[in-house]
Amino acid sequence: MDGTPRRIDPATDRAAAAHLLGCSPAQVGYCPRCQGLSRRYGPGAEVICRVCRAAEASSADGPAR
């Protein structure tokens, strides 16, 4: 893999998503921006998913020259 975060499809089984995210299935929820699955609840929870955070960070860097 190239290290780029990938969106976890909302149709993915919660147990499988939890395994990918390193949390319990009860902590898995939907990203409010892309509706992909993310670690949404509990310790280490994040408001938006890794993919949306990465996109936000790259857009904050400004246009490429």
Buried (B, 14 or more C-beta within 10 A) or exposed (E): EEEEBEBBEEEBEBEEBBEEBEBBEEBBBEBEBBEBBBBBEEEEEEEBBBBBBBBEEEEEEEEEE
